[in-house]
Amino acid sequence: MTANRTRWIFPALLVVLWLAIGGIGGPLQGKLSTVQRNDNAAFLPESAESTKVAELRKGEAGATALPAVLVFERSEGLTGADLAAIDTVLGEVKGLGLQAAPVERAKEQPVRAAQAVVQLPTGGEKLRALVADIRATFDALPAGLSAHVTGPGGLIADFTAAFGGIDGLLLGVTAAVVALILVVVYRSPILPLVVLLTAGLALCFAVAIVYWLARADILTLNGQSQGILFILVFGAATDYALLLIARLREELRRHETGAAAIRAALKAAAGPIAASAGTVVAGLLCLLLSDLRSNSSLGPVAAIGIVASLAAALTFLPAVLALLGRAAFWPFRPKLGDTDHKTTGVWARVAGLVGRRPRLTWVVSTAVLLVGVAFLPQLKADGVAQSDLFLTDVDAVTGQHVLAEHFPGGTGSPAVLVTAAGAADEVRRLAQDTEGVAVAAPARAPLADGRVEVIAVLKDAADSPQALDTVQRLRDRTHGVGGTLVGGPTASQLDVRTSSLHDRKVIIPVVLLVIFLILALLLRALLAPLLLIATVVLSFAATLGVGALVFNHLLDFPGADPSVPLFAFVFLVALGIDYNIFLMTRVREEAAHLGTRDGTLRGLSVTGGVITSAGVVLAATFAALSVIPILFLAQIAFLVAFGVLLDTLLVRSLLVPALTVDIGRRIWWPGEVGPGTR
């Protein structure tokens, strides 16, 4: 009686503990947006030139504010009543406690547009609310007079709004997709609920940690990293649950009691699951090497999600399964001595194919991947305008087009050149003569250290690639004069792009090295890790190639941010290695008794179904990111979803097993595995 009571008391306490965590973390999900930071300046390192300019201007009025441009237009020409209404709007804007510059009319006849620059405070929710208040003042404008809030302030407010309310939508879509897949996989009403509850509690745990760290300014959270956190936790927790439950089903056919079966399943599955999670965490933490705080913070945010998923899958889930026993699998409860259909089903036939023609299998698989790789040069990932980030119509983008039609595109978001007072005139002349500059204003009052600033209004929209090129030309022409530094909104965006390109060159090799070391320790071999990494990198390159075709010719995207390939690489390589770890640890386990060839085919037979199910779940969860109408996330959603499926269905199912069988026991070099048979 005492033993029976002990067997359920500890699992019950674990369940209660996790429910308490859910009670704490659940309400915080709706508060994550209050600790987000979505502006470029908040992400840049102190070494960035635009950051140095911002530091030098810190004492100047409005220097830390974010400019927004209010643009008004009537196609037939502005009337006296229009101008009076615009003045009334600006009065109401000032009543909100904001600084507004005088109205400027377009230099055209008839005058069809006017604009005014408003300084907004940085910060997600406050900025978004103020822009909404400004737009509300437009309701009283005369009929036919259109008005928009654009510029950096308007764009960031609309960017923040794109994430508003997505928590429930994203979780709802993800949970629905995962539930459907789980019902198909398990044909049980109970297990899907248990797995979804595991993922939900893991998310609550992760959210609680991230919220408090972001609130204490220990890490930076933005809308993109929040969306990725939600998806990653749901996908990872579900994957780990699938792997544990699959092993439990096996053990229930070998053990009489559920308690013995769950202990055996944990003993067999906990190691590979923990190793896989550790690999993903290590890969994600390599993002700490990024120059951009947005990227470097995504690493810890996502890593916290993986650790929370691992904790829930290895504590809460086993506790619930221990309490439920075989009833968890109702109505198809596994019985002691039942036949394992995984050794006779579709994956046994796949293993048979690999065993009969290993060399042909891996050659054909490699050729298929190389077809995708051939399109890799078509990928355009050197940056896009901020206005191109939106996949739906937003007011700030409409306003940007109106502004560019009647005014210099950079109105309201000028480049700021900080230079020595004695060099100000020469710097202004150089700026004025720079291609892409509409007008360079005389030097303003002195800043710190006797420096002054020269304002250069750009001809092109401040967020456009042409404007970025103009800022680069300004830097090239003025850097040697008076220690000039060039900052401002466009310069910040240029520094973000430069840092992103730098990150790709630094982080990708480090991720590969870290994952190689982990695999070498886990598999106690050198050749196998090299081959596994090579197959995943080949799969990643093929994914980018297919992505280029889809983005350029099917979806007609304008390009991609430089960080898209980096994030896709980190997720795909880490997660792709994840599935190879699940397969190869089982292969090594079986090879110890059967030899490498038969152990590989046995490992493929018994893991094929569950790993494929896990891949489909992860692909579906990442695909759910596409409900957020942001270009970056839509591209990440496609690349990771497609890449995971490619890795699961081709690389892990055919390429890796075929290579292992063809190479034989040498795959474990310099170690030895198995009784000595090939």
C-alpha positions as CSV (number, residue, x, y, z in Angstrom):
1,M,0.0,0.0,0.0
2,T,2.8,2.4,0.9
3,A,4.7,1.6,-2.3
4,N,1.5,2.2,-4.4
5,R,1.0,5.5,-2.6
6,T,4.6,6.6,-3.2
7,R,4.3,5.8,-6.9
8,W,1.5,8.3,-7.4
9,I,2.4,11.0,-4.7
10,F,5.6,12.2,-6.5
11,P,4.0,12.4,-9.9
12,A,1.0,14.2,-8.4
13,L,3.2,16.8,-6.8
14,L,5.0,17.4,-10.0
15,V,1.7,17.9,-11.8
16,V,0.6,20.4,-9.1
17,L,3.9,22.3,-9.3
18,W,3.6,22.6,-13.1
19,L,0.0,23.8,-12.8
20,A,1.2,26.5,-10.4
21,I,3.8,27.5,-13.0
22,G,1.0,27.8,-15.5
23,G,-1.0,29.9,-13.2
24,I,2.0,32.4,-12.9
25,G,3.1,32.4,-16.5
26,G,-0.2,32.2,-18.3
27,P,-1.3,35.8,-17.5
28,L,2.1,37.2,-18.4
29,Q,1.7,36.1,-22.0
30,G,-0.5,39.1,-22.6
31,K,2.0,41.4,-21.0
32,L,5.0,40.5,-23.1
33,S,4.3,43.2,-25.6
34,T,4.7,45.8,-22.9
35,V,8.4,44.9,-22.6
36,Q,9.2,44.8,-26.3
37,R,11.6,47.1,-28.1
38,N,11.2,47.3,-31.8
39,D,13.3,50.3,-33.0
40,N,16.6,49.9,-34.8
41,A,18.5,52.2,-32.5
42,A,17.7,50.0,-29.5
43,F,19.4,47.0,-31.2
44,L,22.7,48.5,-32.3
45,P,26.0,48.0,-30.5
46,E,27.8,51.0,-28.9
47,S,30.5,50.7,-31.5
48,A,28.0,51.6,-34.4
49,E,28.6,55.0,-35.9
50,S,24.9,56.0,-35.6
51,T,25.0,55.0,-31.9
52,K,28.0,57.3,-31.3
53,V,26.1,60.1,-33.0
54,A,23.1,59.5,-30.8
55,E,25.3,59.6,-27.7
56,L,26.8,62.9,-28.8
57,R,23.4,64.4,-29.4
58,K,21.9,63.1,-26.1
59,G,21.6,66.5,-24.5
60,E,19.9,68.1,-27.5
61,A,16.1,68.6,-27.3
62,G,14.3,65.9,-29.3
63,A,17.6,64.0,-30.0
64,T,16.3,60.8,-28.3
65,A,12.8,61.1,-29.9
66,L,11.6,59.2,-33.0
67,P,10.4,61.4,-35.8
68,A,7.0,60.8,-37.4
69,V,5.8,62.7,-40.4
70,L,2.1,63.8,-40.7
71,V,1.4,64.2,-44.4
72,F,-1.8,65.6,-45.8
73,E,-3.0,65.5,-49.4
74,R,-5.8,66.7,-51.7
75,S,-5.4,65.7,-55.3
76,E,-7.1,68.9,-56.6
77,G,-5.0,71.2,-54.3
78,L,-5.3,72.2,-50.7
79,T,-7.9,74.8,-49.8
80,G,-7.9,77.4,-47.1
81,A,-10.3,75.2,-45.1
82,D,-7.8,72.3,-45.4
83,L,-5.0,74.4,-44.1
84,A,-7.1,75.6,-41.2
85,A,-8.0,72.0,-40.4
86,I,-4.4,71.0,-40.5
87,D,-3.5,73.7,-38.0
88,T,-6.3,72.4,-35.8
89,V,-4.9,68.9,-36.0
90,L,-1.4,70.1,-35.0
91,G,-2.9,71.9,-32.1
92,E,-4.5,68.7,-30.9
93,V,-1.2,66.8,-31.4
94,K,0.6,69.4,-29.3
95,G,-2.1,68.9,-26.7
96,L,-0.9,65.3,-26.5
97,G,2.4,66.6,-25.1
98,L,4.3,66.2,-28.4
99,Q,6.7,68.6,-30.2
100,A,5.5,69.4,-33.8
101,A,7.4,71.4,-36.4
102,P,5.5,74.1,-38.4
103,V,3.6,72.9,-41.4
104,E,5.5,72.8,-44.7
105,R,3.7,73.0,-48.0
106,A,4.9,71.1,-51.1
107,K,6.8,73.3,-53.6
108,E,4.3,72.7,-56.5
109,Q,1.4,74.5,-58.1
110,P,-1.3,74.0,-57.1
111,V,-0.1,72.9,-53.7
112,R,-1.6,69.5,-53.2
113,A,0.2,68.3,-50.0
114,A,1.6,69.5,-46.7
115,Q,3.6,67.9,-44.0
116,A,4.7,68.4,-40.4
117,V,7.3,66.5,-38.4
118,V,6.3,65.3,-34.9
119,Q,8.7,64.0,-32.3
120,L,7.5,60.8,-30.6
121,P,9.0,59.0,-27.6
122,T,10.6,55.6,-28.3
123,G,8.9,52.6,-26.8
124,G,6.5,50.0,-28.2
125,E,3.1,50.4,-26.5
126,K,3.4,54.1,-25.8
127,L,4.5,54.9,-29.3
128,R,1.7,52.8,-30.8
129,A,-0.9,54.4,-28.6
130,L,0.2,58.0,-29.5
131,V,0.2,57.3,-33.2
132,A,-3.3,55.9,-32.8
133,D,-4.3,59.1,-31.0
134,I,-2.8,61.2,-33.8
135,R,-4.7,59.3,-36.4
136,A,-7.9,59.7,-34.4
137,T,-7.5,63.5,-34.9
138,F,-7.8,63.0,-38.6
139,D,-11.5,62.0,-38.3
140,A,-12.5,65.7,-38.3
141,L,-10.7,66.6,-41.5
142,P,-12.7,67.9,-44.4
143,A,-14.0,65.3,-46.9
144,G,-11.4,64.6,-49.6
145,L,-8.4,65.6,-47.5
146,S,-6.4,62.5,-46.8
147,A,-3.9,62.2,-43.9
148,H,-1.3,59.7,-42.8
149,V,1.3,59.2,-40.1
150,T,4.6,57.9,-41.6
151,G,8.3,58.2,-41.2
152,P,10.3,56.1,-38.7
153,G,7.7,56.7,-35.9
154,G,4.7,55.7,-38.1
155,L,6.5,52.7,-39.5
156,I,7.6,51.4,-36.1
157,A,4.1,52.0,-34.6
158,D,2.5,50.0,-37.4
159,F,5.2,47.3,-37.1
160,T,4.4,47.0,-33.4
161,A,0.7,46.9,-34.2
162,A,1.2,44.0,-36.6
163,F,2.1,42.0,-33.5
164,G,-0.8,43.3,-31.5
165,G,-3.3,40.6,-30.5
166,I,-1.2,37.9,-32.3
167,D,-0.6,36.0,-29.1
168,G,-4.1,34.4,-29.1
169,L,-4.2,34.0,-32.9
170,L,-0.8,32.4,-33.1
171,L,-1.3,30.1,-30.2
172,G,-4.8,29.2,-31.5
173,V,-3.6,28.3,-35.0
174,T,-0.6,26.4,-33.6
175,A,-2.6,24.4,-31.1
176,A,-5.2,23.6,-33.7
177,V,-2.7,22.3,-36.2
178,V,-0.7,20.3,-33.6
179,A,-3.9,18.8,-32.2
180,L,-5.0,17.7,-35.6
181,I,-1.7,16.0,-36.3
182,L,-1.6,14.4,-32.9
183,V,-5.1,12.9,-33.3
184,V,-4.0,11.4,-36.6
185,V,-0.8,10.1,-35.1
186,Y,-2.2,8.6,-31.9
187,R,-5.9,8.0,-32.8
188,S,-6.6,8.8,-29.1
189,P,-8.5,11.7,-27.5
190,I,-6.3,11.7,-24.4
191,L,-2.7,11.8,-25.6
192,P,-3.2,14.9,-27.8
193,L,-4.6,16.8,-24.8
194,V,-1.7,15.7,-22.6
195,V,0.9,16.7,-25.2
196,L,-0.8,20.1,-25.8
197,L,-1.0,20.7,-22.0
198,T,2.8,19.9,-21.8
199,A,3.5,22.4,-24.5
200,G,1.3,25.0,-23.0
201,L,2.9,24.8,-19.6
202,A,6.3,24.9,-21.1
203,L,5.3,28.1,-22.8
204,C,4.1,29.6,-19.5
205,F,7.4,28.7,-17.9
206,A,9.4,30.3,-20.7
207,V,7.2,33.4,-20.8
208,A,7.6,34.0,-17.1
209,I,11.4,33.9,-17.3
210,V,11.6,36.0,-20.5
211,Y,9.1,38.6,-19.1
212,W,11.0,39.2,-15.9
213,L,14.4,39.3,-17.7
214,A,13.1,41.8,-20.3
215,R,11.5,43.9,-17.7
216,A,14.8,44.1,-15.8
217,D,16.6,45.0,-19.1
218,I,18.7,41.9,-18.9
219,L,17.7,40.9,-22.4
220,T,15.9,42.7,-25.3
221,L,12.6,41.3,-26.6
222,N,11.0,42.3,-29.8
223,G,7.9,41.2,-31.7
224,Q,9.8,38.8,-33.9
225,S,11.6,37.0,-31.1
226,Q,8.3,36.8,-29.2
227,G,6.6,35.1,-32.1
228,I,9.5,32.7,-32.6
229,L,9.5,31.9,-28.9
230,F,5.9,30.8,-29.0
231,I,6.4,28.7,-32.1
232,L,9.7,27.1,-30.9
233,V,8.3,26.1,-27.5
234,F,5.2,24.5,-29.0
235,G,7.2,22.7,-31.6
236,A,10.0,21.5,-29.4
237,A,7.9,20.4,-26.5
238,T,5.6,18.5,-28.8
239,D,8.6,16.8,-30.5
240,Y,10.1,15.8,-27.2
241,A,6.7,14.5,-26.0
242,L,6.3,12.4,-29.2
243,L,9.7,10.8,-28.7
244,L,9.1,9.9,-25.1
245,I,5.6,8.6,-25.8
246,A,6.9,6.5,-28.7
247,R,9.5,4.9,-26.5
248,L,6.9,4.4,-23.7
249,R,4.6,2.6,-26.2
250,E,7.5,0.2,-26.9
251,E,8.2,-0.4,-23.2
252,L,4.6,-1.0,-22.4
253,R,4.8,-4.1,-24.6
254,R,7.8,-5.3,-22.6
255,H,6.7,-4.4,-19.0
256,E,3.7,-5.5,-17.0
257,T,3.2,-2.3,-15.1
258,G,3.0,1.3,-16.4
259,A,5.4,2.5,-13.7
260,A,8.1,0.1,-14.9
261,A,7.5,1.1,-18.5
262,I,7.8,4.8,-17.8
263,R,11.0,4.3,-15.9
264,A,12.4,2.3,-18.8
265,A,11.2,4.8,-21.4
266,L,12.8,7.7,-19.5
267,K,16.0,5.8,-19.1
268,A,16.2,5.2,-22.9
269,A,14.8,8.4,-24.2
270,A,15.9,11.1,-21.7
271,G,19.5,11.0,-22.9
272,P,18.9,11.5,-26.6
273,I,16.2,14.1,-25.9
274,A,18.4,16.1,-23.5
275,A,21.3,15.8,-26.0
276,S,19.1,17.1,-28.8
277,A,17.9,20.0,-26.7
278,G,21.4,20.8,-25.6
279,T,22.5,20.9,-29.2
280,V,19.7,23.3,-30.1
281,V,20.5,25.5,-27.0
282,A,24.2,25.6,-27.9
283,G,23.4,26.6,-31.5
284,L,21.0,29.3,-30.3
285,L,23.5,30.7,-27.8
286,C,26.0,31.3,-30.6
287,L,23.7,34.2,-31.5
288,L,25.2,35.9,-28.5
289,L,28.2,36.7,-30.7
290,S,26.0,38.9,-32.8
291,D,26.7,42.6,-33.0
292,L,23.0,43.3,-33.0
293,R,21.3,43.2,-29.6
294,S,18.1,42.0,-31.3
295,N,19.9,39.0,-32.7
296,S,22.0,38.4,-29.6
297,S,18.9,38.5,-27.4
298,L,17.0,36.1,-29.6
299,G,19.6,33.4,-28.7
300,P,18.8,33.4,-25.0
301,V,15.1,34.0,-25.5
302,A,14.8,30.9,-27.8
303,A,17.2,28.9,-25.6
304,I,15.0,29.6,-22.5
305,G,12.1,28.2,-24.6
306,I,14.0,25.0,-25.4
307,V,15.0,24.5,-21.8
308,A,11.4,25.0,-20.7
309,S,10.3,22.5,-23.3
310,L,12.8,20.0,-22.1
311,A,11.9,20.5,-18.5
312,A,8.2,20.0,-19.2
313,A,8.7,17.0,-21.4
314,L,10.9,15.2,-18.9
315,T,9.0,16.0,-15.7
316,F,5.4,17.0,-16.2
317,L,4.7,14.6,-19.1
318,P,6.2,11.5,-17.4
319,A,4.3,12.4,-14.2
320,V,0.9,12.6,-16.1
321,L,1.7,9.4,-18.0
322,A,2.6,7.6,-14.8
323,L,-0.7,8.6,-13.3
324,L,-2.7,7.6,-16.4
325,G,-0.8,4.4,-17.2
326,R,-2.0,2.5,-20.2
327,A,-5.3,4.5,-20.1
328,A,-3.4,7.4,-21.8
329,F,-3.4,5.4,-25.0
330,W,-7.2,4.6,-25.0
331,P,-8.8,3.1,-27.0
332,F,-5.7,1.5,-28.5
333,R,-3.9,0.5,-25.3
334,P,-0.6,-1.3,-25.9
335,K,-0.6,-4.7,-24.1
336,L,2.3,-6.8,-22.8
337,G,3.7,-9.0,-25.6
338,D,1.9,-7.1,-28.4
339,T,3.7,-7.1,-31.8
340,D,5.6,-3.9,-32.6
341,H,4.2,-3.0,-36.0
342,K,7.0,-0.5,-36.5
343,T,9.2,-3.5,-37.5
344,T,6.8,-4.6,-40.2
345,G,5.2,-1.4,-41.5
346,V,6.1,1.3,-44.0
347,W,9.3,2.3,-42.3
348,A,10.5,-1.3,-42.4
349,R,9.9,-1.2,-46.1
350,V,11.9,2.0,-46.4
351,A,14.7,0.4,-44.4
352,G,14.6,-2.5,-46.8
353,L,15.0,-0.2,-49.7
354,V,18.0,1.5,-48.1
355,G,19.5,-1.9,-47.2
356,R,19.2,-3.2,-50.8
357,R,20.5,-0.1,-52.6
358,P,22.4,2.0,-50.1
359,R,24.8,3.7,-52.6
360,L,22.1,4.4,-55.2
361,T,19.9,5.8,-52.5
362,W,22.4,8.3,-51.1
363,V,23.6,9.3,-54.6
364,V,20.0,10.0,-55.8
365,S,19.2,11.8,-52.5
366,T,22.3,14.0,-52.9
367,A,21.4,14.8,-56.5
368,V,17.9,15.9,-55.5
369,L,19.4,18.3,-52.9
370,L,21.9,19.7,-55.4
371,V,19.1,20.7,-57.7
372,G,17.8,23.0,-54.9
373,V,21.3,24.2,-54.2
374,A,21.7,25.3,-57.9
375,F,19.1,28.1,-57.2
376,L,20.9,29.5,-54.1
377,P,22.6,32.4,-56.0
378,Q,19.1,33.8,-56.8
379,L,18.5,34.5,-53.1
380,K,18.3,38.3,-52.5
381,A,19.2,38.8,-48.9
382,D,21.0,42.1,-48.7
383,G,18.2,44.1,-47.1
384,V,14.8,45.6,-47.9
385,A,13.1,48.9,-47.1
386,Q,11.3,49.0,-43.8
387,S,8.1,49.9,-45.7
388,D,8.5,46.5,-47.5
389,L,8.4,44.6,-44.3
390,F,4.6,44.7,-44.2
391,L,2.6,42.1,-46.2
392,T,-0.7,44.0,-45.7
393,D,-1.6,47.6,-46.4
394,V,-0.7,49.9,-43.5
395,D,-1.1,53.6,-43.1
396,A,2.6,54.4,-42.7
397,V,3.5,52.8,-46.0
398,T,0.7,54.6,-47.8
399,G,1.9,57.8,-46.2
400,Q,5.5,57.1,-47.3
401,H,4.3,56.9,-50.9
402,V,2.4,60.2,-50.6
403,L,5.3,61.9,-49.0
404,A,7.8,60.8,-51.7
405,E,5.4,62.1,-54.4
406,H,5.4,65.7,-53.1
407,F,8.5,66.1,-50.9
408,P,12.1,64.8,-50.7
409,G,11.7,61.2,-49.6
410,G,13.9,61.7,-46.5
411,T,11.8,64.6,-45.1
412,G,11.4,64.2,-41.4
413,S,14.2,61.7,-41.1
414,P,17.4,63.5,-42.1
415,A,21.0,62.3,-41.9
416,V,22.8,64.0,-39.0
417,L,26.5,64.8,-39.5
418,V,28.3,65.6,-36.3
419,T,31.6,67.3,-36.9
420,A,34.2,69.8,-35.5
421,A,32.9,73.4,-35.5
422,G,35.8,74.5,-37.7
423,A,34.9,71.9,-40.4
424,A,31.2,72.6,-40.5
425,D,31.1,74.7,-43.7
426,E,33.2,72.2,-45.6
427,V,31.1,69.3,-44.3
428,R,27.9,71.0,-45.4
429,R,29.4,71.7,-48.8
430,L,30.4,68.0,-49.2
431,A,27.1,66.9,-48.1
432,Q,25.2,69.2,-50.4
433,D,27.3,67.9,-53.4
434,T,26.7,64.3,-52.5
435,E,24.4,62.3,-54.8
436,G,21.1,61.6,-53.2
437,V,21.1,64.6,-50.8
438,A,18.3,67.1,-51.4
439,V,19.5,69.9,-49.1
440,A,22.2,70.3,-46.4
441,A,21.3,72.8,-43.7
442,P,23.9,75.1,-42.0
443,A,25.5,74.0,-38.7
444,R,23.4,74.1,-35.6
445,A,24.4,75.2,-32.1
446,P,27.4,73.5,-30.6
447,L,27.0,70.0,-29.0
448,A,29.3,68.3,-26.6
449,D,33.1,68.8,-27.0
450,G,32.6,71.8,-29.3
451,R,31.1,69.8,-32.1
452,V,28.2,70.9,-34.3
453,E,25.7,69.1,-36.4
454,V,24.8,69.4,-40.1
455,I,21.4,68.2,-41.2
456,A,21.2,66.5,-44.6
457,V,17.7,65.8,-46.0
458,L,17.8,62.8,-48.4
459,K,16.0,62.7,-51.8
460,D,14.8,59.1,-51.3
461,A,12.6,57.6,-48.6
462,A,14.6,57.3,-45.4
463,D,14.2,53.5,-45.3
464,S,14.9,52.8,-48.9
465,P,18.0,51.0,-50.3
466,Q,18.8,54.2,-52.2
467,A,18.9,56.2,-49.0
468,L,21.2,53.7,-47.4
469,D,23.6,54.1,-50.3
470,T,23.4,57.9,-49.9
471,V,24.4,57.7,-46.3
472,Q,27.3,55.4,-47.2
473,R,28.4,58.0,-49.7
474,L,28.1,60.7,-47.1
475,R,30.3,58.7,-44.8
476,D,32.9,58.0,-47.5
477,R,33.1,61.8,-48.4
478,T,33.1,63.3,-44.9
479,H,34.9,60.8,-42.6
480,G,38.3,62.5,-43.3
481,V,37.0,66.0,-42.4
482,G,36.8,67.2,-38.8
483,G,36.3,63.6,-37.4
484,T,32.8,63.7,-38.9
485,L,30.3,61.0,-37.9
486,V,27.0,60.3,-39.8
487,G,23.9,59.2,-37.9
488,G,20.2,59.5,-38.0
489,P,17.4,56.9,-38.8
490,T,18.8,55.9,-42.2
491,A,22.3,55.5,-40.7
492,S,20.9,53.3,-38.0
493,Q,19.3,51.1,-40.6
494,L,22.6,50.9,-42.5
495,D,24.4,49.9,-39.4
496,V,21.9,47.2,-38.7
497,R,22.4,45.8,-42.2
498,T,26.2,46.0,-41.9
499,S,26.1,44.2,-38.5
500,S,23.7,41.5,-39.9
501,L,26.1,40.8,-42.8
502,H,29.0,40.6,-40.3
503,D,27.0,38.2,-38.1
504,R,26.5,35.7,-40.9
505,K,30.2,35.4,-41.5
506,V,31.0,35.0,-37.8
507,I,28.2,33.0,-36.3
508,I,27.6,30.3,-39.0
509,P,31.2,28.8,-38.6
510,V,30.9,28.9,-34.8
511,V,27.6,27.1,-34.9
512,L,29.0,24.3,-37.1
513,L,32.0,23.9,-34.8
514,V,29.9,23.8,-31.6
515,I,27.5,21.2,-33.1
516,F,30.4,19.1,-34.4
517,L,32.0,19.0,-30.9
518,I,28.7,18.0,-29.3
519,L,28.1,15.3,-31.9
520,A,31.6,14.0,-31.5
521,L,31.2,13.6,-27.7
522,L,27.7,12.1,-28.1
523,L,28.5,9.6,-30.8
524,R,32.2,9.1,-29.7
525,A,33.2,9.4,-33.3
526,L,34.7,11.9,-35.7
527,L,33.6,10.7,-39.1
528,A,29.9,10.4,-38.3
529,P,29.6,14.0,-37.0
530,L,31.3,15.3,-40.1
531,L,28.9,13.4,-42.3
532,L,25.8,14.5,-40.3
533,I,26.8,18.1,-40.4
534,A,27.6,17.9,-44.1
535,T,24.1,16.5,-44.9
536,V,22.3,19.1,-42.9
537,V,24.3,22.0,-44.5
538,L,23.5,20.5,-47.9
539,S,19.9,20.4,-46.9
540,F,20.0,24.0,-45.7
541,A,21.6,25.2,-48.9
542,A,18.9,23.4,-50.9
543,T,16.2,25.0,-48.8
544,L,17.6,28.5,-49.4
545,G,17.6,27.7,-53.1
546,V,14.0,26.6,-53.2
547,G,13.2,29.6,-51.0
548,A,14.8,31.9,-53.6
549,L,12.5,30.4,-56.3
550,V,9.4,30.8,-54.1
551,F,10.2,34.3,-52.9
552,N,11.2,35.7,-56.2
553,H,8.8,34.0,-58.6
554,L,5.8,32.8,-56.7
555,L,5.3,35.3,-53.9
556,D,7.1,38.2,-55.6
557,F,8.9,39.4,-52.4
558,P,11.2,42.4,-52.8
559,G,14.1,40.6,-51.1
560,A,15.1,39.6,-47.6
561,D,16.8,40.9,-44.6
562,P,20.4,39.8,-44.2
563,S,19.4,38.1,-40.9
564,V,16.9,35.7,-42.6
565,P,19.6,33.2,-43.8
566,L,21.3,33.4,-40.4
567,F,18.2,32.6,-38.4
568,A,17.1,30.0,-40.9
569,F,20.6,28.4,-40.6
570,V,20.6,28.4,-36.8
571,F,17.1,26.9,-36.6
572,L,17.5,24.4,-39.5
573,V,21.0,23.2,-38.6
574,A,20.2,22.9,-34.9
575,L,16.9,21.2,-35.5
576,G,18.1,19.1,-38.4
577,I,20.9,17.8,-36.3
578,D,18.2,17.2,-33.6
579,Y,16.5,14.5,-35.8
580,N,19.8,13.0,-36.7
581,I,20.7,12.7,-33.0
582,F,17.4,10.8,-32.4
583,L,18.2,8.5,-35.3
584,M,21.9,7.9,-34.8
585,T,21.7,7.4,-31.0
586,R,19.2,4.6,-31.7
587,V,21.3,3.3,-34.5
588,R,24.3,3.2,-32.1
589,E,22.2,1.4,-29.5
590,E,21.1,-1.2,-32.0
591,A,24.5,-1.5,-33.7
592,A,26.0,-2.6,-30.4
593,H,24.1,-5.9,-30.7
594,L,23.3,-6.2,-34.5
595,G,26.3,-4.6,-36.2
596,T,26.2,-1.3,-38.1
597,R,24.3,-2.4,-41.1
598,D,21.5,-4.2,-39.4
599,G,21.5,-1.7,-36.5
600,T,21.0,1.2,-38.9
601,L,18.1,-0.5,-40.6
602,R,16.5,-1.5,-37.3
603,G,17.0,2.1,-36.0
604,L,15.4,3.5,-39.1
605,S,12.4,1.1,-38.8
606,V,11.6,1.9,-35.2
607,T,12.3,5.7,-35.3
608,G,11.0,6.5,-38.7
609,G,7.4,7.0,-37.8
610,V,7.9,9.1,-34.6
611,I,10.7,11.3,-36.1
612,T,8.6,12.0,-39.2
613,S,5.6,12.9,-37.0
614,A,7.9,15.2,-35.0
615,G,9.1,16.8,-38.2
616,V,5.6,17.4,-39.5
617,V,4.6,18.9,-36.2
618,L,7.6,21.3,-36.1
619,A,7.1,22.3,-39.7
620,A,3.4,23.0,-39.1
621,T,4.2,25.1,-36.0
622,F,6.7,27.2,-37.8
623,A,4.3,27.6,-40.7
624,A,1.9,29.1,-38.3
625,L,4.3,32.2,-38.1
626,S,2.9,33.2,-41.5
627,V,-0.3,34.5,-39.7
628,I,1.8,37.5,-38.7
629,P,1.9,39.8,-41.7
630,I,5.6,40.6,-41.6
631,L,8.0,39.7,-44.4
632,F,10.8,38.5,-42.2
633,L,8.5,36.0,-40.3
634,A,6.8,34.8,-43.5
635,Q,10.2,34.0,-44.9
636,I,11.4,32.3,-41.7
637,A,8.1,30.3,-41.6
638,F,8.6,29.0,-45.1
639,L,12.3,28.3,-44.9
640,V,12.2,26.4,-41.5
641,A,8.9,24.5,-42.4
642,F,10.2,23.4,-45.8
643,G,13.7,22.7,-44.5
644,V,12.5,20.6,-41.6
645,L,10.3,18.5,-43.9
646,L,13.2,18.1,-46.4
647,D,15.5,17.1,-43.6
648,T,12.9,14.7,-42.1
649,L,11.7,13.0,-45.2
650,L,14.8,12.9,-47.3
651,V,18.0,13.5,-45.3
652,R,17.2,11.6,-42.2
653,S,15.0,8.9,-43.8
654,L,17.2,8.1,-46.8
655,L,20.5,10.0,-47.1
656,V,21.9,9.5,-43.7
657,P,20.9,5.8,-43.3
658,A,22.1,5.0,-46.8
659,L,25.5,6.6,-46.1
660,T,25.8,4.8,-42.8
661,V,25.0,1.4,-44.4
662,D,27.4,2.1,-47.3
663,I,30.3,3.2,-45.1
664,G,29.6,0.5,-42.6
665,R,31.4,0.2,-39.2
666,R,34.0,2.8,-40.4
667,I,31.3,5.5,-39.7
668,W,32.2,5.3,-36.0
669,W,35.9,6.0,-36.7
670,P,38.1,6.3,-34.7
671,G,35.8,4.4,-32.3
672,E,34.3,0.9,-32.6
673,V,30.7,-0.2,-32.3
674,G,29.1,-3.6,-32.7
675,P,30.1,-7.2,-32.7
676,G,32.4,-6.7,-35.7
677,T,30.0,-7.3,-38.6
678,R,29.5,-4.8,-41.4
